[in-house]
Amino acid sequence: MTSNVTWKSRWTFILAATGSAVGLGNIWKFPYITGEYGGGAFVLVYLGCILLIGVPVMIAEIMVGRAGRSDPVHSMSSLGKTAGRSGKWGAVGAIGILAGLMIMMFYSVVAGWALDYVAQSLSGSYLQKPTAEIEQNFSSLLSNPSEQFLWHTIFSLITASIVAGGVTNGIGKSVDILMPILFGFLLLLLGYSWINGDFSAGLHFMFDTDFSKLSSDAILVAMGHAFFTLSLGMGAIMAYGAYFPGKASIGKTVLTIAALDTVIALVAGMAMFPLVFANDLTPGQGPGLMFVTLPIAFSNMAGGQFFGTIFFALVSIAALSSSISLIEPGVAWLEKYGIKRPLSTFGFTGIAWLGGIACIYYGEVFDALDYLTANIMLPLGGLMIALFVGRVMPRKMVAHEVGMGDSILFKSWWFVLRYLAPIGIILVFLNSLKLI
C-alpha cells in the first residue's frame, strides 16, 4: 500500500527536511568545531564533505522514499524485490526507525532543558546573578529529576500533537510556521550580537583560515558532522521523501537543504561567539556553551532577558523541528498495519517518553543511547542506503527515479555514491569507534 499524501509544495518539503537537519548540533557543535579546527579552512573541507557524502546519500535516501511511496521498511523491502533482490533490505529501514526512537529518548530530555531556560529567561531568574550562581543553576536542573520530567513531558506532547495532525495539516503546517520563526529569531540574535558583542573576535574565531589545524582528525570530524547534520541514516529523510512531489527535482532540492543547513549553523555561531568574547568567556561546545556560558553573557548585557528568551525559544524550535522527523518514520510504519495516526503517534512517542524518563534518572542510559545511535546505527544506516541504491538497485531504475537522465550530473553522482560516499562513511564509522 503506497502513500497518496504529498507535501503541499516543494518548499514545504525543503522546510521540513531543513527542520529535520537543523537541530541542537547546528547550534552547539558546528560553530565550535569550526573555530577549533582551522576556521575558514575547516568550513571549506566541511563543504567538500557535504558535497561528497551528505548530498549524494541524501539524494539516494529521498529517492528511495519517493520511489517506494511508503515508510522506510516497506519502501526498501518493495524496491529490493522490484530490483530482483531480497525484500530483507527492509531491515535497513527498521534500523533507521529504531535509531530515531532511541535518539528521541534523550533528545527530548535536552530539548526539555531548553524549554526550562525559556521559562527562566522570561522570569529573569538568572539575570544579574554571579557567575557561580548561574553555573550552579544548570547543575541544579540536572540534579532535579521532577523538573526535567515536567519539561521532557511537555516537549514530547508538543511533538506528538504535531505528528498526530498528519503530514499536511500537522507537520507541513507546523514547519511552514516554525522555520520562518527560526530564521527570524536567528537574524534578530545576529543583530543583537553585532551591536552588543565582540563581532570581530567572533569572526576571527570562526573564519580565520588556519590550514595548519587541518589534521586528519579535523577532516574526519568534518566528514562525520557533514553526515550527521543532514539527518541521514535514520529513516527521517526517507519517510519525508515518500511524500515528495513526483516531478520536483531531488538534486536541486537537496542542494537547497544542505545550503540552508550550513548557513543556519554559521549564522548561529556568529550570533553566539561575539557575546561569549565580549564577556571574556571561554568558547566551548555542548550543554556548557548553551546553558552556562550564554546565560552568563545574557545576564550581563542590555536587553539580555528579551534576547535570552528569544535564544532559548530558537533552540527549542530547532529541537522541535528535528524531533518531529524522529517520530514520523515509526508512525508511517505503524499506519501500514491499520493503526490510526493519532494512536500510532502517541504510542510511539510514549515509548520514547518512557526511555526519556530512564535517561533522566540514569545518566548511563542517556550516554549509551547517544553513543549507540551516533557511532553505530546512523553510519550503518547511511552506508546501507548508499550500497542499496548504488549496488542493488538497477542503474536504469535509479536514473529514472532520480530524474537526472543519463547526464554528466547523474554519472558524477552515481560514481560518488558507489565509491566515495561509502569509503567516507566507513572512515567516519571507524573514527567514531576510535579504531583509526
Disulfide bonds with the S-S distance in Angstrom:
none
